[in-house]
């Protein structure tokens, strides 16, 4: 049976030459595909920010390639387009998940929550843009479903954006490892009920695919860096305080 042989990256604060520095830590793991899930977090068909849409468009082909690769290896594919789940009422991938008996998750483990390294109070870098009204002006969200570039396999995938539902399904399927791709790193990726912080507090170790994510950030805000640098800062924050990351290259080159 093929295994997922990966090198996960975290960061640790160490002393080198009497200076405190953050140092990358690499750890080799070997996972069974049948015990592994890939979650697509909020890969929506539209967004209120044009920049967010354009950056997602650039990632979609590789995201789709990864979905097909891991599905073919036997991994579970979870489609989690928050706010749009009623669209999928009656879909076989939704019904498959709902057919599993609910399991009460364990009490949350204590975990520190340091502040993020970027200011996202004004997170869109392409406003004002009347074609993509900013949610801070009280406009309704513009997303209605998952992006059509990512197909949903009716016979094998599941659809949910609820942490309790997915905890029950993972238990039913024997899922021990959860990879995550999608948007946005400093918002939904960290804070959704099915995503990194909540999984960690339930004793799980999620893994972020760090090159298939994007942050919400306006370079006019602190720390006044380019958008790609802000995403790197948030990925580093996740590696330091929450969970490991991996590159999609490793997952796509698996035998």
Helices and strands as residue ranges (DSSP letters): E 3-16, E 19-32, G 33-35, E 36-41, H 50-73, E 76-80, G 85-88, H 92-98, G 135-137, E 158-159, H 163-173, E 177-183, H 188-191, H 196-201, E 206-214, H 227-241, E 244-246, H 248-252
